[in-house]
Amino acid sequence: MLSQAAVDRHWLEAAIDEARRCPPSRAAFSVGAVIVDAAGREISRGYSRESDPVVHAEESALAKVDPADPRLAGATIYSSLEPCSVRRSRPASCAALIRAAGIPRVVYAWREPVLFVDGEGAEELDVAGVEVVQVPDLEPAARAVNAHLL
């Protein structure tokens, strides 16, 4: 049986792979997200700019799931970048969408740098009672997808 750390790495690497599918943008990060149920089965995945020029990865993955899906109550969302707490393009941040979906756990690789906004998604989620885990050794892979911005 795999450890939780190994499971987190697997799904976070899948989220980073999703980020590689993003059309590059000079105004936004390339991010991937995967939602996994409590039994370790994928529910959905998404990436930034997948369905429109301003959709975020977490937002894209969540849009593919019925908000009443009971699996969300035990799910983990894996994101290559810390979920945003501030957005210029939409009224609801990804941290707010995750909270509204009732997802109790977030795992991410790279803390959002202050390039476009000064966000505090991890802190906002933590204060709301969501378990937040960073896997910093996967940060270089998430950063590499965004080399065009750095």
Secondary structure, DSSP 8 states (H G I E B T S, - for coil): ---HHHHHHHHHHHHHHHHTTS---SSS---EEEEE-TTS-EEEEEETTSSSTT--HHHHHHHTS-TT-GGGGG-EEEEEE---S--SSSSS-HHHHHHHHT--EEEEEE---TTS----HHHHHHHTT-EEEE-GGGHHHHHHHTTTT-
